[in-house]
């Protein structure tokens, strides 16, 4: 599953390192070598792109190597042999631990990009000391990295489960229902609201399954299972392209990405024997 590797240690103070791991993002895409999808060498590849150490924001330590990240403007073009690649397209092609770090770095780079100036008084922001935050030296406003919690729920009805295809899904795959929390909501309240809004059903017996940071762009997916209580499937066509029950004898839809908690949730609760995940 896509996650920060266990050996990672977050840092609050920048450090020097002779060979740091450097994540460079442009519009959500990661700079890598075209031939082997590795990161650019900090001593050669970064200067080649005109990047300096003071442009980077700290991420932490991984296997005794300092990790940092930055973002670049849309007009910066990769040098020969390099390319900016979508993180999703690196699933299965990049080392899973490194990809987990990249997902963390992507969120920090986007936070730095969108908090250069104070949202209250428009003065330039400065990094705070002792915590991961930007602070405005003029008015004192503090901005922490943005995290957007989203619920995910797999509804069970006897030996069937409910799966749906979301209108805005980049893959068009069937998956569990999901949606962002609204201000003032608990996760449980969001599940009941989203299920009713998206498919017109009532559920009960919510059970926590697990959570996952998801860098598209800064989500925290919080997964549950729930039992069907009442209602008929009535999709909200503005959000749901199709929703239906799947039983043990139904043809299994294409699995969600193996790095996603959606895949784990589905595999753990499929009614009957589950085909191998891709």
C-alpha positions in Angstrom: 0.0 0.0 0.0 1.2 3.5 -0.8 2.5 4.9 2.5 5.6 6.5 4.1 8.2 3.7 4.8 8.7 2.7 8.4 12.4 3.8 8.4 11.4 7.4 7.6 12.1 10.1 10.2 10.4 13.5 9.7 12.5 16.6 10.3 11.6 20.1 11.4 15.0 21.6 10.7 16.8 21.6 7.3 20.1 19.7 7.1 23.0 19.5 4.7 23.8 16.2 3.0 26.4 15.3 0.3 23.8 13.2 -1.7 20.2 14.1 -0.8 17.1 12.5 -2.2 15.4 15.4 -4.1 11.8 15.4 -5.3 11.0 18.0 -8.0 7.4 18.6 -9.0 5.8 20.6 -11.8 2.0 20.7 -11.8 1.9 17.5 -9.7 4.3 15.6 -12.0 7.6 14.3 -10.6 11.0 14.9 -12.4 12.6 11.5 -13.2 15.1 10.1 -15.7 13.4 8.8 -18.8 15.4 5.6 -19.1 14.9 4.1 -15.6 12.4 6.4 -13.8 15.0 7.2 -11.1 15.2 10.6 -9.4 17.8 13.2 -10.7 21.1 13.2 -9.0 21.2 16.1 -6.6 24.8 16.9 -7.6 24.4 16.8 -11.4 20.7 16.5 -12.4 19.5 19.4 -10.2 22.1 22.0 -11.3 21.4 20.9 -14.8 17.9 22.2 -14.3 19.0 25.4 -12.7 17.9 24.3 -9.2 19.6 25.3 -6.0 19.6 23.7 -2.5 17.9 26.8 -1.0 14.9 26.3 -3.2 14.0 23.0 -1.5 11.9 22.3 1.6 12.8 19.6 4.1 10.9 16.3 4.2 13.0 14.1 6.5 15.5 11.3 6.7 15.2 7.9 5.0 18.0 5.3 5.4 20.3 8.1 6.6 19.7 10.2 3.5 18.2 13.6 3.7 15.0 14.1 1.7 13.8 17.4 0.3 11.3 18.6 -2.2 10.4 21.6 -4.3 8.1 22.8 -7.1 9.0 24.6 -10.3 7.0 26.8 -12.6 5.1 25.4 -15.6 7.5 26.8 -18.1 10.5 24.9 -16.8 11.3 22.2 -19.3 13.1 19.0 -18.5 16.6 18.6 -19.9 17.5 15.8 -22.3 17.0 12.4 -20.7 14.5 13.7 -18.1 10.7 14.0 -17.9 8.0 15.1 -15.6 5.7 12.1 -14.9 2.4 11.7 -13.2 2.7 9.9 -9.8 -0.1 7.6 -10.8 1.8 6.4 -13.8 4.7 5.4 -11.5 2.6 2.8 -9.6 4.3 -0.5 -10.1 7.3 1.1 -11.8 9.0 2.8 -8.9 10.2 1.3 -5.7 7.2 1.3 -3.4 9.0 2.9 -0.4 10.4 5.6 -2.6 7.0 6.2 -4.2 5.5 6.5 -0.7 8.1 9.2 0.1 7.3 10.9 -3.2 3.6 11.1 -2.3 4.5 12.8 1.0 6.9 15.1 -0.8 4.3 16.0 -3.4 1.9 17.2 -0.7 4.6 19.3 1.0 5.7 20.8 -2.3 2.1 21.8 -3.1 1.7 23.3 0.4 4.9 25.4 -0.1 3.7 26.5 -3.6 0.3 27.7 -2.4 1.5 29.4 0.8 4.1 31.8 -0.5 2.0 34.7 0.6 -0.3 35.2 3.6 -3.9 34.6 2.8 -4.9 37.4 5.2 -2.6 40.3 4.5 -0.7 39.1 1.4 2.8 39.5 3.0 5.5 36.9 2.1 5.3 33.9 4.5 8.2 32.5 6.4 8.8 29.0 7.7 8.0 28.7 11.4 10.5 27.2 13.8 9.9 23.9 15.7 6.9 22.8 13.6 6.0 22.3 10.0 4.2 25.5 9.3 4.4 28.8 7.5 3.9 32.0 9.6 3.3 35.5 8.5 5.8 37.9 10.0 3.3 40.8 9.6 0.0 39.5 11.1 1.0 36.2 12.7 -1.3 33.9 10.7 -0.1 30.3 10.7 -0.6 27.9 7.8 -0.1 24.1 8.2 0.1 21.6 5.4 -3.4 21.0 4.1 -5.0 17.6 4.7 -8.4 16.8 3.3 -10.2 13.9 5.1 -12.4 11.7 3.0 -14.5 8.8 3.9 -14.6 5.5 2.0 -17.2 2.8 2.7 -17.9 -0.7 1.4 -21.5 -1.6 2.0 -22.4 -5.2 2.6 -25.8 -6.8 2.0 -25.8 -10.5 2.9 -23.3 -12.1 0.5 -23.2 -9.0 -1.8 -21.3 -5.8 -1.7 -22.1 -2.4 -3.3 -19.6 -1.0 -5.8 -19.9 2.1 -8.0 -18.2 4.0 -10.8 -17.7 7.6 -10.1 -18.2 10.1 -12.8 -14.9 11.9 -12.1 -12.8 8.8 -11.6 -9.6 9.0 -13.7 -9.8 5.2 -14.3 -13.5 4.4 -14.6 -13.1 1.4 -12.3 -15.7 0.2 -9.8 -14.8 0.9 -6.2 -16.3 1.5 -2.8 -18.2 4.8 -2.3 -16.0 7.8 -1.2 -16.4 11.4 -0.5 -14.9 14.4 1.4 -16.0 15.4 4.8 -17.8 18.7 5.2 -16.9 21.3 7.9 -18.4 20.2 11.3 -19.0 16.6 10.3 -17.7 13.5 12.0 -16.5 10.6 9.7 -19.6 8.6 10.6 -21.9 11.5 9.8 -20.2 11.9 6.4 -20.6 8.3 5.6 -24.4 8.4 6.3 -24.8 11.6 4.3 -22.6 10.5 1.3 -24.3 7.1 1.0 -27.7 8.7 1.0 -26.7 11.4 -1.5 -24.8 9.2 -3.9 -26.9 6.0 -4.0 -30.1 6.7 -1.8 -29.4 4.0 0.8 -29.3 3.9 4.6 -26.6 1.9 6.4 -25.8 0.7 9.9 -23.0 -1.0 11.9 -20.1 1.1 10.7 -16.8 -0.6 11.3 -13.4 1.1 10.9 -11.1 -0.6 8.4 -8.0 1.6 8.0 -6.6 4.8 6.6 -4.2 6.0 4.0 -2.6 9.3 2.9 -3.5 9.8 -0.8 -1.6 12.6 -2.6 -4.2 13.6 -5.2 -3.7 16.3 -4.1 -3.7 16.0 -0.3 -6.4 13.5 0.9 -6.6 11.3 3.9 -8.7 8.3 3.0 -10.5 6.8 6.0 -12.1 3.4 5.1 -15.0 1.6 6.7 -17.4 -1.3 6.1 -21.1 -0.9 6.8 -24.2 -3.0 6.6 -27.1 -2.2 4.3 -30.1 -1.0 6.3 -32.8 0.1 3.7 -33.5 1.7 0.4 -33.2 1.1 -3.3 -30.1 2.1 -5.3 -30.8 5.5 -6.7 -27.5 6.9 -8.1 -26.9 10.7 -8.1 -26.0 10.9 -11.8 -23.9 14.0 -11.3 -21.5 11.9 -9.2 -22.2 8.2 -9.9 -22.1 6.8 -13.4 -23.2 3.3 -12.2 -23.8 1.5 -8.9 -24.8 -2.1 -8.2 -24.5 -5.1 -6.0 -21.8 -7.7 -6.6 -22.1 -11.3 -5.3 -19.8 -14.3 -5.3 -21.0 -15.5 -8.7 -20.7 -12.1 -10.5 -17.9 -11.3 -12.8 -15.3 -9.4 -10.8 -14.6 -5.8 -11.9 -11.1 -4.6 -12.6 -9.3 -4.2 -9.3 -8.4 -0.7 -8.0 -4.6 0.1 -7.9 -2.7 -2.3 -5.6 -1.2 0.6 -3.8 -4.6 2.0 -2.7 -6.6 1.3 0.4 -9.5 0.8 -1.9 -7.8 -2.4 -3.2 -7.2 -3.7 0.4 -10.8 -3.0 1.4 -12.2 -4.8 -1.6 -9.9 -7.8 -1.3 -10.6 -8.2 2.4 -14.4 -8.2 2.0 -15.0 -9.7 -1.5 -17.9 -12.3 -1.2 -16.2 -15.5 -2.1 -12.8 -16.1 -3.6 -11.1 -13.0 -4.9 -9.0 -12.9 -8.1 -5.4 -11.9 -7.7 -5.1 -8.1 -7.5 -3.2 -6.3 -10.2 
